[in-house]
Amino acid sequence: MVKTMQSMWLVAPNAIESKEVPIYDLEPDEVLIKVAYCGICPWDLRAYLGKKKVPLPRILGHEIAGTVVEVGQKVRDLAIGQRVVGDFIVKCGYCDNCREDRSNLCTNPTYLPGGFAEYAKCPRKNIHLIRSQGTSMKAAAFTEPLATVYRGQCKLHLKPGETELVVGAGPIGQMHAQVARYFGAKVIVADLLQERLDLALELGADAVIRSSSGLDLAKAVKEVNQGKGADAAVVAVQSAPLVVETAKALAVGGRLNIFAGIYPVDPLIIDPNLIHYQELTILGSADSTGNEFHQALNFIETGRVKVEKLISHLLPLEKLQEGLDIVAAYQGMKVMMEVGGENQ
């Protein structure tokens, strides 16, 4: 008798269907995971809204934690019952980007069926073991987005004592602020919502700025930073005009990471002399490598980055469409789907 699982499929923009499908068969190097939790990512939302064209139908979700329930015959170092997180993008390992330590930009990636299902599978090389028994699986499910944040922060080359401006205090911005603090920076967080700013302060931000229409961000940063602009900045919301305003808030030699993807595409309209005379660096970062994935899980396990406070909604798997609609309406913070739960 074929065993089946519940799975949630994106079948068309704004349309999620529940399907009972066979549980995956494994290749010799693969691991079967019983999913405990899976977070909703901005990428999932873009696919759901039709802003990101992806092959349909498909199972979304790539921010998971769960339990090993079966291993392929070549997998010798994992045991049934161990708690793990999985990376759902399999890099080829042989393209130029992979060979030059940019596997996050692999030109031949394989995208696995996602985690909005009772079970998921990944090759062993994409599995990371949760070693700390004190780490909840809800927390571990933040590993993938935190890995992308860690990569973004590394590209800014922060020095202890520098100031970083984080624009946007959603879940991603909150993690950026904490990693920047880990690197020794003074952190200023800007957002429209006071409750998000209050959380940023609780999680270690040094100062906050309540954004509003007409706010002079550069002036506001100088007011809380002894008259100086920010040495580094991250824009964690999808707004081209906000990227330009953030660039104006940088000090001489400042670095700006355009972290959030902007859909639909909205070109930057920026004075090139601002970049030229201030010697600014404007860069981007996307996804993560296996090493960054490993480091992110370590941050969570050691408590350097606190993530459970970012969860505002915990919903059962069958309410995935409701969860996506909550994210689309910019309500709450992190929306996470509870699949098998903590004690599965």
Sequence and secondary structure as in RCSB ss.txt:
>XXXX:A:sequence
MVKTMQSMWLVAPNAIESKEVPIYDLEPDEVLIKVAYCGICPWDLRAYLGKKKVPLPRILGHEIAGTVVEVGQKV
RDLAIGQRVVGDFIVKCGYCDNCREDRSNLCTNPTYLPGGFAEYAKCPRKNIHLIRSQGTSMKAAAFTEPLATVY
RGQCKLHLKPGETELVVGAGPIGQMHAQVARYFGAKVIVADLLQERLDLALELGADAVIRSSSGLDLAKAVKEVN
QGKGADAAVVAVQSAPLVVETAKALAVGGRLNIFAGIYPVDPLIIDPNLIHYQELTILGSADSTGNEFHQALNFI
ETGRVKVEKLISHLLPLEKLQEGLDIVAAYQGMKVMMEVGGENQ
>XXXX:A:secstr
   EEEEEEEEETTEEEEEEEE     TTEEEEEEEEEE  HHHHHHHHTSS   SSB    EEEEEEEEE TT 
 S  TT EEEE  EE  S SHHHHTT GGG SS EE   SSBSEEEEEGGGEEE   TTS HHHHTTHHHHHHHH
HHHHTTT  TT EEEEE  SHHHHHHHHHHHHTT EEEEEES HHHHHHHHHTT SEEEE  TT  HHHHHHHHT
TT  EEEEEE SS HHHHHHHHHTEEEEEEEEE S  SS       HHHHHHHT EEEE  S  HHHHHHHHHHH
HHTSS  GGGEEEEEEGGGHHHHHHHHHTT SSEEEEESS TT 
